[in-house]
Amino acid sequence: MEFNRKERARKERPRKERASGTAALTVASLGLATDALVYGMAVPVLPKLASDHGTRPLGVGLMFAVYAGALVAATPVAGLWVDRKGNRRPLLAGVLGLVAATLLFAFVRDPALLVVARGLQGAAAGVVWTAGLALVAATHAPRERGKAMGIALSSFAIGTLVGPPLGGLLADWLDPRAPFLLAAAVALADGVARWFLVPPDTVRERRGRLAEIRGRRGLARVVVLTATGAALIAFLEPVLPLHLFTTENAGSGAVGVVFGVAGVVAAVAPPLAGTALRRVAPGTVAAAGCLLAAAAMLALGALHGVVPIAVGLALVTFGASMVLTPTVTVMSEIAEAGQPPAYGSVYALYTLAYTGGLTVAPLGAGWSMQSLGFGGATRVAAGVAVAVALLLLVRGRLGPGGVSAGAPSDAEAGAPATASPADPPANTETPSGIHRSA
């Protein structure tokens, strides 16, 4: 009888672990999609709300900058919170902050309060990104992590694609408050899912700290790579529309279609890159992404016509996804290089690097286009992407595990995997409170 009970428990354990991994991925994907959807809905509506109530262009710019500033400020705090207390409370707090921000957008018109709401939205995003990615890393074995991260990033891309047109249409057809009321309802539904799918945190040991990940092998290189991937996405956002307006006589609708095609690619590419990571080394995938994006950037500087330019932008987006997807998986290896795993701190650093790329790239794009023209700007971006690819190929390793940029690891090549002393044992409880399988 005792043997039968133990045997049933042994057979049921993998099923429970798969279910917990699916729940974690669902929570993270919904969280990232909701964040992107709310962010996108605000883009076409907030500037009009602010200007209608006397806010000058500089004030509108400040409103958008506050989002990034609050995200940067909240991210390190979120990382420490996750590492010390687990994922459940940060995830629930993040969705509450998002609901509060959307309700403020819907019902206040004072520009100062709109700035407060925007800052609250940015802080909530910092918490959700950090806790969500840490949750996925903690509940998926290394060989499955790339695919899982790709799915989570695809959900963010889908929210980015749907948010702006949906927000603009609802504001035009109904009322400027309508997009934010819908966003609040979506965020509430997301909160309900988090409440039921994320188990209570179990904190039984000391958590990893941000100071403890400094100097870990590969960390600086992955941070640079993350900023590069984000910058490739953000570089063209301010300058490509101007190029289309002036040289192709394209209207706003055509520009929207061009970026809409890129949004579709951004949703499809991460799972493909994540699947490739099961057979190809992370450094190889990232280097190939940099080279693809560089070639597409060079082509964009010479292409004419809306359709060829849309194809070029789609290729840049695909390349950026090939850069970013390996970084989120290698970050988890860096987190596990010490015990206990510092998932929260590592993904807080990831979010900061990503935000840095999004902040610097538009400034560089504007300066280079003003000084060198659109073609010159794309050549500058291509040069940076090639330089990063060469760094990966010459230095030859990405992450703490000694994974070569040109060859798969032993596990990826099919050789028997050996557990690192720093790896948490299989079938043990992770800092998220969810069991992880080998």
Phi, psi and omega per residue, in radians:
M1 nan -0.814 3.134
E2 -1.098 -0.701 3.134
F3 -1.106 -0.761 -3.130
N4 -1.084 -0.701 3.136
R5 -1.124 -0.741 3.125
K6 -1.162 -0.655 -3.138
E7 -1.151 -0.735 3.097
R8 -1.088 -0.727 3.133
A9 -1.111 -0.670 3.135
R10 -1.141 -0.686 -3.129
K11 -1.280 -0.560 -3.103
E12 -1.380 -0.376 -3.049
R13 -1.054 -0.841 3.128
P14 -1.040 -0.633 3.127
R15 -1.124 -0.727 3.118
K16 -1.155 -0.660 -3.134
E17 -1.179 -0.700 3.084
R18 -1.110 -0.697 3.129
A19 -1.126 -0.702 3.137
S20 -1.180 -0.648 3.078
G21 -1.134 -0.698 3.101
T22 -1.128 -0.723 3.110
A23 -1.100 -0.752 3.138
A24 -1.099 -0.760 3.136
L25 -1.148 -0.647 3.095
T26 -1.104 -0.799 3.139
V27 -1.072 -0.839 -3.110
A28 -1.118 -0.746 -3.116
S29 -1.146 -0.768 3.093
L30 -1.091 -0.702 -3.137
G31 -1.107 -0.805 -3.140
L32 -1.178 -0.694 3.123
A33 -1.127 -0.738 3.129
T34 -1.120 -0.756 3.106
D35 -1.041 -0.814 -3.136
A36 -1.152 -0.676 3.136
L37 -1.092 -0.813 -3.132
V38 -1.149 -0.728 3.102
Y39 -1.054 -0.808 -3.127
G40 -1.147 -0.675 3.110
M41 -1.058 -0.591 -3.083
A42 -1.304 -0.436 -3.019
V43 -1.034 -0.848 -3.126
P44 -1.446 -0.177 -3.005
V45 -1.834 -0.754 -3.055
L46 -1.030 -0.776 3.136
P47 -1.004 -0.692 3.133
K48 -1.200 -0.740 3.102
L49 -1.015 -0.794 -3.099
A50 -1.178 -0.792 -3.103
S51 -1.185 -0.592 3.104
D52 -1.122 -0.349 -3.132
H53 -1.941 0.490 2.947
G54 1.572 0.113 3.134
T55 -1.366 2.278 3.125
R56 -1.415 2.916 -3.089
P57 -0.961 -0.661 3.117
L58 -1.080 -0.665 3.107
G59 -1.152 -0.653 3.089
V60 -1.134 -0.722 3.085
G61 -1.074 -0.693 3.099
L62 -1.081 -0.683 3.141
M63 -1.041 -0.675 3.134
F64 -1.354 -0.603 3.131
A65 -1.188 -0.553 -3.133
V66 -1.056 -0.598 3.131
Y67 -1.018 -0.901 -3.127
A68 -1.127 -0.693 3.138
G69 -1.100 -0.755 3.130
A70 -1.178 -0.641 3.115
L71 -1.099 -0.784 3.131
V72 -1.104 -0.711 -3.117
A73 -1.193 -0.645 -3.059
A74 -1.398 -0.464 -2.995
T75 -1.081 -0.849 3.117
P76 -1.076 -0.651 3.106
V77 -1.111 -0.735 3.119
A78 -1.095 -0.689 3.124
G79 -1.079 -0.784 3.098
L80 -1.122 -0.694 -3.139
W81 -1.077 -0.813 -3.136
V82 -1.094 -0.783 -3.087
D83 -1.181 -0.498 -3.085
R84 -1.659 -0.529 -3.034
K85 -2.105 -0.163 -3.087
G86 1.715 -3.013 -2.996
N87 -1.693 -0.457 -2.960
R88 -1.079 -0.927 -3.079
R89 -1.122 -0.759 3.056
P90 -1.052 -0.697 -3.134
L91 -1.134 -0.719 3.117
L92 -1.208 -0.703 3.105
A93 -1.113 -0.669 3.134
G94 -1.092 -0.742 -3.126
V95 -1.238 -0.579 3.068
L96 -1.122 -0.713 3.082
G97 -1.099 -0.666 3.126
L98 -1.175 -0.739 3.093
V99 -1.069 -0.786 3.131
A100 -1.063 -0.726 3.140
A101 -1.107 -0.782 -3.109
T102 -1.165 -0.628 3.093
L103 -1.189 -0.631 3.045
L104 -1.098 -0.758 3.094
F105 -1.011 -0.661 -3.054
A106 -1.298 -0.578 -2.928
F107 -2.044 -0.153 3.117
V108 -1.906 2.667 3.107
R109 -2.236 -0.124 3.073
D110 -1.162 2.147 -3.106
P111 -0.959 -0.626 -3.140
A112 -1.115 -0.700 3.119
L113 -1.243 -0.543 3.055
L114 -1.133 -0.655 3.069
V115 -1.118 -0.728 3.097
V116 -1.062 -0.757 3.137
A117 -1.104 -0.690 3.140
R118 -1.145 -0.692 3.085
G119 -1.129 -0.694 3.097
L120 -1.106 -0.680 3.098
Q121 -1.095 -0.750 3.124
G122 -1.127 -0.735 3.118
A123 -1.100 -0.731 3.111
A124 -1.084 -0.680 3.125
A125 -1.114 -0.710 3.118
G126 -1.057 -0.707 3.136
V127 -1.194 -0.778 -3.074
V128 -1.156 -0.788 3.132
W129 -1.048 -0.843 -3.076
T130 -1.141 -0.882 -3.099
A131 -1.203 -0.652 -3.114
G132 -1.147 -0.841 3.135
L133 -1.170 -0.653 3.090
A134 -1.099 -0.660 3.131
L135 -1.126 -0.760 3.116
V136 -1.108 -0.770 -3.138
A137 -1.075 -0.674 -3.064
A138 -1.302 -0.305 -3.021
T139 -2.012 0.142 3.130
H140 -2.266 2.354 3.083
A141 -1.144 2.729 -3.048
P142 -0.923 -0.705 -3.085
R143 -1.236 -0.384 3.124
E144 -1.695 -0.178 -2.980
R145 -1.188 -0.670 -3.121
G146 -1.078 -0.791 3.130
K147 -1.127 -0.729 -3.139
A148 -1.113 -0.770 3.106
M149 -1.105 -0.653 3.094
G150 -1.073 -0.711 3.108
I151 -1.127 -0.750 3.136
A152 -1.089 -0.755 3.129
L153 -1.182 -0.565 3.074
S154 -1.111 -0.655 3.117
S155 -1.107 -0.645 3.066
F156 -1.111 -0.723 3.141
A157 -1.123 -0.651 3.116
I158 -1.124 -0.760 3.089
G159 -1.074 -0.687 3.110
T160 -1.121 -0.648 -3.128
L161 -1.227 -0.735 -3.020
V162 -1.438 -0.591 -2.973
G163 -0.999 -0.977 -3.056
P164 -1.052 -0.869 3.133
P165 -1.137 -0.641 3.137
L166 -1.147 -0.777 3.119
G167 -1.091 -0.767 -3.141
G168 -1.131 -0.744 -3.130
L169 -1.161 -0.761 3.125
L170 -1.089 -0.699 3.124
A171 -1.138 -0.664 -3.141
D172 -1.287 -0.746 -3.042
W173 -1.386 -0.622 -3.030
L174 -2.003 -1.398 -3.011
D175 -2.860 2.598 3.115
P176 -1.020 -0.368 3.116
R177 -1.384 -0.373 -3.019
A178 -1.011 -0.801 -3.133
P179 -1.026 -0.654 -3.073
F180 -1.341 -0.561 3.051
L181 -1.151 -0.727 3.072
L182 -1.118 -0.723 3.132
A183 -1.085 -0.695 3.106
A184 -1.102 -0.710 3.119
A185 -1.125 -0.731 3.108
V186 -1.101 -0.746 -3.141
A187 -1.127 -0.670 3.090
L188 -1.106 -0.759 3.106
A189 -1.079 -0.696 3.078
D190 -1.080 -0.698 3.114
G191 -1.100 -0.689 3.098
V192 -1.096 -0.730 3.113
A193 -1.087 -0.720 3.131
R194 -1.125 -0.696 -3.107
W195 -1.033 -0.720 -3.058
F196 -1.561 -0.467 -3.023
L197 -1.644 -0.448 -3.140
V198 -1.660 2.086 -3.091
P199 -1.274 2.883 3.073
P200 -1.006 2.515 3.128
D201 -1.230 2.461 3.048
T202 -2.107 1.935 -3.104
V203 -1.913 1.806 -3.072
R204 -2.003 -0.064 -3.078
E205 -2.634 2.948 3.104
R206 -1.095 2.439 -3.141
R207 -1.623 2.766 3.045
G208 -1.150 2.634 -3.133
R209 -2.106 2.733 -3.102
L210 -1.026 -0.718 -3.117
A211 -1.079 -0.473 -3.054
E212 -1.356 -0.234 -3.141
I213 -1.658 -0.102 3.138
R214 -1.139 2.366 3.100
G215 1.422 -0.005 3.110
R216 -1.155 2.522 -3.038
R217 -1.026 2.273 3.072
G218 1.493 -0.145 -3.028
L219 -1.113 -0.854 -3.091
A220 -1.076 -0.698 -3.117
R221 -1.165 -0.684 3.134
V222 -1.218 -0.625 3.074
V223 -1.071 -0.797 3.108
V224 -1.070 -0.725 -3.120
L225 -1.150 -0.704 3.103
T226 -1.090 -0.800 3.107
A227 -1.081 -0.634 3.125
T228 -1.143 -0.805 3.126
G229 -1.053 -0.770 3.100
A230 -1.130 -0.677 -3.123
A231 -1.157 -0.639 3.099
L232 -1.061 -0.625 3.109
I233 -1.254 -0.765 -3.007
A234 -1.431 -0.341 -3.020
F235 -1.055 -0.741 -3.030
L236 -1.474 -0.245 -3.051
E237 -1.040 -0.724 3.132
P238 -1.495 -0.410 -2.992
V239 -1.804 -0.537 -3.137
L240 -1.127 -0.739 3.062
P241 -1.009 -0.728 3.116
L242 -1.084 -0.699 3.105
H243 -1.104 -0.761 3.132
L244 -1.151 -0.697 3.126
F245 -1.093 -0.782 -2.961
T246 -1.517 -0.600 -3.048
T247 -1.822 -0.407 -3.104
E248 -1.961 -0.014 -3.087
N249 0.912 0.620 -3.140
A250 -1.407 2.540 3.061
G251 -1.596 3.130 -3.129
S252 -1.075 -0.632 3.135
G253 -1.101 -0.749 3.127
A254 -1.138 -0.704 3.102
V255 -1.080 -0.726 3.108
G256 -1.070 -0.685 3.113
V257 -1.137 -0.726 3.138
V258 -1.023 -0.829 -3.136
F259 -1.310 -0.445 3.054
G260 -1.134 -0.699 3.070
V261 -1.060 -0.735 3.094
A262 -1.096 -0.632 3.108
G263 -1.112 -0.678 3.094
V264 -1.103 -0.766 3.120
V265 -1.088 -0.690 3.131
A266 -1.112 -0.467 3.106
A267 -1.403 -0.537 -3.054
V268 -1.541 -0.605 -2.963
A269 -1.166 -0.768 -3.065
P270 -1.002 -0.753 3.093
P271 -1.097 -0.608 3.102
L272 -1.145 -0.773 3.099
A273 -1.123 -0.678 3.119
G274 -1.117 -0.667 3.084
T275 -1.155 -0.680 3.111
A276 -1.068 -0.544 -3.115
L277 -1.161 -0.274 3.098
R278 -1.292 -0.314 -3.111
R279 -2.165 -0.357 -3.050
V280 -2.092 2.502 -3.113
A281 -1.110 2.537 -3.133
P282 -0.971 -0.699 -3.134
G283 -1.103 -0.644 3.121
T284 -1.153 -0.778 3.133
V285 -1.087 -0.795 -3.112
A286 -1.159 -0.736 3.122
A287 -1.105 -0.729 3.092
A288 -1.087 -0.671 3.104
G289 -1.111 -0.735 3.104
C290 -1.070 -0.771 -3.110
L291 -1.184 -0.692 3.085
L292 -1.089 -0.794 3.129
A293 -1.110 -0.683 3.127
A294 -1.100 -0.794 3.123
A295 -1.082 -0.725 3.132
A296 -1.172 -0.649 3.078
M297 -1.064 -0.814 3.120
L298 -1.053 -0.720 3.127
A299 -1.138 -0.694 3.141
L300 -1.040 -0.588 3.140
G301 -1.167 -0.321 -3.093
A302 -1.987 -0.231 -3.068
L303 -1.303 2.651 3.037
H304 -2.334 2.556 -3.086
G305 1.783 2.466 -3.059
V306 -1.138 -0.733 -3.086
V307 -1.157 -0.862 3.092
P308 -1.051 -0.641 3.122
I309 -1.164 -0.663 3.085
A310 -1.082 -0.699 3.106
V311 -1.128 -0.739 3.126
G312 -1.082 -0.759 3.108
L313 -1.122 -0.661 3.112
A314 -1.091 -0.674 3.132
L315 -1.205 -0.672 3.054
V316 -1.056 -0.762 -3.135
T317 -1.110 -0.724 3.113
F318 -1.094 -0.771 3.112
G319 -1.072 -0.735 3.114
A320 -1.079 -0.658 3.105
S321 -1.150 -0.636 3.081
M322 -1.162 -0.465 3.079
V323 -1.346 -0.780 -2.989
L324 -1.334 -0.657 -3.063
T325 -1.068 -0.758 3.079
P326 -1.100 -0.543 -3.068
T327 -1.134 -0.660 -3.111
V328 -1.222 -0.487 3.093
T329 -1.363 -0.716 3.133
V330 -1.163 -0.593 3.084
M331 -1.000 -0.652 3.132
S332 -1.172 -0.619 3.069
E333 -1.119 -0.691 3.109
I334 -1.124 -0.686 3.115
A335 -1.081 -0.617 -3.069
E336 -1.554 0.058 3.130
A337 -1.228 -0.242 3.056
G338 -2.335 2.942 3.134
Q339 -2.116 2.347 -0.030
P340 -1.322 2.806 -3.124
P341 -1.062 2.345 -3.110
A342 -1.718 1.021 -3.090
Y343 -1.036 -0.809 -3.078
G344 -1.078 -0.821 -3.122
S345 -1.127 -0.719 -3.110
V346 -1.154 -0.766 -3.120
Y347 -1.346 -0.352 2.946
A348 -1.132 -0.758 3.104
L349 -1.132 -0.667 3.075
Y350 -1.029 -0.812 -3.127
T351 -1.110 -0.684 3.102
L352 -1.107 -0.746 3.131
A353 -1.124 -0.741 3.122
Y354 -1.076 -0.791 3.129
T355 -1.118 -0.646 3.094
G356 -1.051 -0.749 3.086
G357 -1.089 -0.734 3.122
L358 -1.142 -0.491 -3.111
T359 -1.440 -0.768 -3.033
V360 -1.342 -0.684 -3.012
A361 -1.031 -0.832 3.134
P362 -1.068 -0.636 3.103
L363 -1.132 -0.794 3.100
G364 -1.112 -0.661 3.126
A365 -1.129 -0.793 3.126
G366 -1.090 -0.757 3.137
W367 -1.122 -0.804 -3.068
S368 -1.215 -0.617 3.101
M369 -1.204 -0.695 3.125
Q370 -1.130 -0.607 -3.085
S371 -1.578 -0.621 -2.969
L372 -2.096 -0.105 -3.036
G373 1.475 3.018 -3.083
F374 -1.128 -0.751 3.125
G375 -1.068 -0.723 3.096
G376 -1.129 -0.664 3.122
A377 -1.103 -0.753 3.138
T378 -1.169 -0.563 3.096
R379 -1.179 -0.659 3.080
V380 -1.067 -0.838 -3.140
A381 -1.081 -0.726 3.129
A382 -1.106 -0.686 3.116
G383 -1.082 -0.726 3.113
V384 -1.111 -0.754 -3.125
A385 -1.111 -0.721 3.118
V386 -1.132 -0.715 3.136
A387 -1.060 -0.725 3.125
V388 -1.166 -0.701 3.104
A389 -1.075 -0.753 3.118
L390 -1.112 -0.666 3.083
L391 -1.022 -0.761 3.135
L392 -1.130 -0.773 -3.058
L393 -1.281 -0.611 -3.120
V394 -1.334 -0.820 -3.122
R395 -1.247 -0.540 2.915
G396 1.382 -0.060 -3.126
R397 -2.415 2.533 3.113
L398 -2.363 2.034 3.118
G399 1.679 3.032 -3.042
P400 -1.389 -0.267 -3.032
G401 -1.473 0.076 -3.134
G402 1.257 0.521 -3.129
V403 -1.360 2.118 -3.105
S404 -1.262 2.586 3.069
A405 -1.267 -0.248 -3.064
G406 -2.009 -0.014 -3.111
A407 -2.607 2.538 3.114
P408 -1.212 2.777 3.084
S409 -1.261 3.023 3.124
D410 -0.999 -0.745 -3.129
A411 -1.124 -0.697 -3.112
E412 -1.223 -0.533 -3.126
A413 -1.409 -0.120 3.109
G414 1.738 0.011 3.115
A415 -1.295 2.726 3.129
P416 -1.044 2.324 -3.127
A417 -1.522 2.433 3.063
T418 -1.981 2.453 -3.090
A419 -1.300 2.370 3.044
S420 -1.370 2.606 3.104
P421 -1.035 -0.417 -3.113
A422 -1.512 -0.212 -3.089
D423 -1.284 2.427 3.048
P424 -1.204 2.463 -3.119
P425 -1.101 2.624 3.134
A426 -1.118 2.700 3.087
N427 1.039 0.553 3.065
T428 -2.038 2.877 -3.074
E429 -1.400 2.294 -3.137
T430 -1.590 2.998 3.112
P431 -1.049 -0.260 3.140
S432 -1.404 -0.217 -3.040
G433 1.520 0.084 -3.137
I434 -1.968 2.455 3.141
H435 -1.287 2.544 3.130
R436 -2.118 2.412 3.133
S437 -1.651 2.903 3.105
A438 -1.313 nan nan
